[in-house]
């Protein structure tokens, strides 16, 4: 237990001093190894574990999906998705709010990152809503909360990271994220319905001819085809999750260059540069997290924590709820990827002891991590929405809270009733759980 405390002190101390999380992980790991002594101090161990952290075929899916998202964002898909959604729900009272929520769901299936999705959609939708008479701060809050669906709907970058760290099927994680993404969209729509009854401008039916609507519909279909191709391909076993990333890149190039004709060579170059930077950051985090996981393992940290929670292992439903609370608190101070990489090796023995399915846990684990993006003091999505809407952080907090509370209620419903995820996953992906995950329904 002394080693556990020392590791956390070194890790948190380095972060407080301003070291990046990746370097803080290495510092905490090496400092703990020096206290352990013996073979743990061999510097070759660090180099070997760094390589192991990224030496994974599944991890190859990460840069491909990031590149695909960058290409789509620059290839004209964003504005066409918004126009596509607008012809269906734009004429309702609070119509632009529903357009935002639906656009977030569709764009999520192309990008897989809440921050990237907020930046792309926020730059267009927040000024559009403000010009239409909506409160700018409330519009920014809606865009920020609506984009919580991005890391849940496949392809999801955090799910790829969790799949690699936990050694579970990324395909199953992807297909399992579809139902929660739809739940999030529904609860966001219900929340917006209640809010917009008082604040939204009156309904403004779209003045478009049938021909114009058809053109917008057909143009938007090209953007909608990609998630369909990925889901059908994964479900039918046509390609793996990694190969799906390659398919997404090729599709994004073909549509951006030959269909929409908005993806120039300069755009492609910038997309590759941006994707390379993002991929390098995530993969270096994965490498350093492997170093930390190795030293945590030989220091028996997972076993110590499991022993400390022996009482909860016998009550797995309560343990699952407690783990979600812990992750939500950690997620308020740390980004999604490092939180997943640090906590996954610690939680896996608890899941095994409590009989909780790792694929199901990975989905709600990802969701609760994502909710941390919507909370101060860090709140990356809030910061991006503030920048896109040109408002202050204190102005966006209050409008965001109703959505955050609704999303937390949904999260704990899925924690208490795993069937909300497992039944659709079994129907969509043919997934058979390894164990019977404890559920509130067991008591009825």
N, C-alpha and C positions, 0 to 999 in steps of 0.2 A: 504493500500500500504506500510505502514511502516513495517508491519509484513512480507510482501513479501521480502522487502529489508533486514530485519534482518535475515530471514531464509537463504537467499542466502549468506549473509556475514558470518554467522556462518558455513554454509556448506562448502563454498569455503575456509574459514580460516582454518577449521579443516583439509581439504585436503592438503592445502599448508604446514601445520605443519607436515604432514606425516601420519595422521591417515588413516587407511583403509576406503574405501568408506562407508562400512556398518556402522562402528562406527561414521563416520562423519554425516551420515543421522540421527542417534539417537541423537547425540550431537546437531545438528541443530534443530531437532524437539523439544527436551526437553528445549533447551534454548529459543526457540520461545514460547513454552507453559508457561514458567515462566513469560515472558513479558505479556502474555494474562491474567494470573491469574485465579482465580475462580476454577471451577471443572477441567480445563485443566491441573492443576498441580497434579492431583491425579496419583500416580505412578502405580496404577492398570491399568490405561488406556494403558500405554506402554506395560505391560505384555499381556494384552488382544489383542492388535493390532498385537503384534509379533506372537501370535498364529494364528490369523486370516490370516496373510500373507502367511502361509504355509498350512493352513487347507483347502485343495482343492483336490478333486479327480483328476482334470486335471493335477495338479502339480505332481502327481505320475508318469506321463509319463516321466518326466524329468530324474530321476535316471535310469529308465529302458533303455532309449535310450543311455544314457551315458555309462552304463555297456555294452550294445550291441556293441557300437563303440569300446570300449577298447578290448573286446573279439575278434572282427573281426580283429583289428589291430595286435593282437598277434597270431591269428590263421592262418596266411598265406594268407589272402585275398589280402593284398596290392600288393605283387609282382605278384600275378596271374592276378590282374586287369591290371597292367602295361603290362604284357606279352600279355594279351587278346587284349588290344588296339594296341599293337605293330604290330600284324599280319594284322591289317586293314590299318593303316596310317603310320607305321614305315618306309616304303620304299619310301615315298615322300620326296621332297626337304624340309628340315626343319622338317623331319618326327618325331623326338623326341619331338619337340615342340607341334605338334598335339597330340602325345601320351600323353603328360603332360596335355593338355587341356581336352582331352576325359577322362583321368584317374581321373582328378579332379571332373568331373561331376559324374562319376560312384561312386567314393569314397564318394562324398558328400551325395549320397543317402544311405550311410551306417553309416556315422559318425555324420553329422549335426553340426560340429564345424570347423570353418576356421583354428583356431590355431592347433587343433589336426590333421586335414587333411594336413596342411602344414608341420608339423613335420614328419608325416608318409611318405608322398610322397617325400618331399624335401630330406630326408636322402638317398633315392634311386635315384631319378631322376636328382638332381643337379650334383652329381659326374658322373652319366651316361652320361649326356649331355656334361660335361666338357671333359670327356675322348674321346668323339666322335668328339671333335673339336669346340664345341660351347663356346662362351664367358661365363665364370662362373657367372659373375655378371648379365648378361642378362638372363641366365638360372634361376638364383635365383629370378629375378624380374618376370619372366613368371610364376614360381611356386607360388609365393606369390599372384599375381593378379588372376591366374587361380582358386585359392582356395576361392575367394570371393563367388563362387557359393555354397559353403558348407552350410552356414546358411540359404540359400534360398530354396534349394532342400529338400523336406521332406525325413527323419524326421529332423526338424529344432529346435534346442534348443531355440534360441531367439523367434521363433514363439510360442512355448509353453509358454514362459514367458509373451509375449504380450497377448496371448489368455486368460491367467489367469488374468492379470492385467486389460484388457479391457472387460472381460466377453463375448468374442465372440468364435465361434466354432473353435477349433483347427483343426478339420477335414477339414473345409473350408479353413483355412490358409494353411494347408499342400498341399491340392490339388491346391490351387491358386498359390503356389510357383513353380509349375512345368513349366509353360510357361516362367516366368522371368528367371528361371535357364537355360532354352534352349536358350533364347535370349542372356544371358551372354556368354554362350558357343559359340554361333554363332559370336558375336562381338569380342570375344577373338580370335577366329579362323581367322576372317578377319584382325584383327590387326596383328596377328602373320604372316599371309600371306604377308602383306606389309613389315613387318620388316625383315622376313627371306629371302626375295628376294635378299637382299644385303649381309646379314651377315651369313646365315646358310651354312654349308658345303653342297656339292653336294648330290643329292639323292643316297642312298645306299640300293638297294633292298635287302630284307631279304633272306638269303640262308637257307630256311627251306623246308623240304619235306612236301608233302601234309599230310602225317601221323602225323608229328610233329605239323603242324598247327591245325589239327583236335584235337589232344590231348590238346593243349593250349586252344582252343576254348571251348571244353567240360569242362575243369577244371575251366575256367573263368565263365562259366554259373552258377555255384553254387553261386558265388558272386552276379551275376546279378539277381538271382531269388528273393532275399530278397526285394528290392524295388518294384518289381512287385507284390509280395505277399501283401506288406503293402498297396500299392495304390489300388489294386483290392479289398482287404479286406475292406478298408475304403469306397471306392466308392460303394461297394455292401452292406454295412451295416453289414458285418460279425462280425466286432469288432470295438470298439471305439479307439481313439488315444492312450489312456492309455493301453488298451489291446494289441494294436499294438506293444507297447514297450516290453511287456512280450513275444509276439510272436518273436520279433527280438532277444531277449536274448536267447530263446530256440533254435532258428534257428542257431545263431552264435555258440552256444555250440555244437550242433549236427554236423555242418559242420567242425568246428575246430578240434573236437575230432575224429569223425568217417570217415569223407571224406578226409580232408587234413592231419589229424593226426599230427598236429603241436601244438595243444593247450594242454599243460601239466597242471598238478595240480598247479605247481608253477606259470605258466602264469595266470591261472584263479584267483589265490590268489592275484597276483599283480594287475590284472585288477580290481578286487573288491575293493582293497585298493585305487587305483587311482580314480575309479569312485565315491567311498564314499567321498573322499576329494573334488572332483570337485562338486558333488551334494550338499555337505554341504555348500560350498562357495556360490553357486547360490541360494540355499534355504534360507540361512541366509540373503543374500541381499534382497530376496523377502520379508522376514519377516520385516526387517528394513525399506524397502521402503513402506510397508503398514503403519507403524508408521508415516512416513513422509507424506503419502497421507492423513491419518486421520487428522493430525494437519493442513495440507494445506486446507483441506475441511472446517474444522470449522473456519479457519481464512479467508474463502471465497476467497482464492487465485485464484482458477479457474474462479470464477465469475469476479474478478477484472481484470484478464488477458483478459477474453472474452470481458469485457467492453472496455478495452484499445484497443482492435483490432476490435471494432465495424465496422469500415470502411472497414476492410478486409472481414468481415463476409458476407457483401453484394456482395463481389467479391470472391467467394469461390475458383475459379481456381487460382487466384493470391495468395490467402491465402495458398493454398496447396503448391504452389511453395515456398513461404516465409518460411513455416514450414520446408520444406525439406532443405533449406539453413541453417536454425537455427540448425537443427539436425546434418547436416554435420559438422558444426563448432564445436558443442558440442562433436560430435563423435571423433574429432581429439584429444580431451583431455581426454575423458572418454571411458571406455569399453562398449561393446554393452548392456549387461544385466542391469547394473545400469542406463544407459541412458534411456532404455525402461521403467524401473520401475519408474524412477523419472518423465519423461515427459508424460507418458501415461495418468495419472489422470488429468494433466493440459490440454492436447490436446483434451480429449474426449468431453468436452462441446463445444469446437470450432468446432469439426467435426459435432456434432449434429446441432449446429446453422447454419453451412454452408452447410448442406445436403451432407456430404461426407460419403460414405459407410465405416464402421469401418473395415471390412475384407480387402477390397481393400487398405485402408490406412495402415493397419498393415503390408501388404506385402511390400509396398514401404518404409514404416517406417523402417522395418527390413533391407531392402537393403541399405538405406542411412546410417544407423547405422554401417552396416558391412563395408562400404567403408571407414569409419573412422579408421578401423583396418589397412588400407594400407597407412596411412599418419603419418608423424611425428607430434608432438614430442613423442607420445606414440607408435603407430604402432606395436601392438603385433605380427601381422603376419610378418611384416618386420623383427622384431627381430628374430623370429623363422627361417625365411628363411636365414638370415645372419648366424645364428648359424649352420644351416644345410649345407650351402654352404661355410662356413669358409671364409666369406668376411666381409668388414666393412660396416657400415650403409650408409656412404656417397657414397659408390660404387653402392648400389642397388637403390638409389632414382631415378636417371635419367632413367635407363632402365624400371622402373615401371611406370613412368608418362604417356607414351602413352596409356597404358591399363587403367589407372585410369581415364584419360580424356574420353576415349571411353565409359567406364562404367558410368561416370557422364552424358554423352550425352544420353545414353540409359535410365538412371534413369529419366531425365527430360522429355524425350519422353513419358514414362509411367505415369509421373505426369500430363502432359498435355492431354494425351489420355488414360484415365482409361480403355477404351475398350480393350486395349492390354492385360490387366489382366482379366477383367470381362468376356469377351466373351469366352476365353478358359476355365475359371472357371465354367461358366454356362454349357459349353459343356461337360467338364470332370466330374464335381462334381454335376451338377444340381443345382447350387447355384442361388438363386433369390435375387438380391440386395434389401436391405431394402429401399433405396432411390435412386433417379437418381443422380449419382455423376456427377458434372459439368465437361464438356470436351471441348477441342478445337474444336471437331467435331460439337458441338452445333451451332457454328457460320457459318456453311456451309449448 
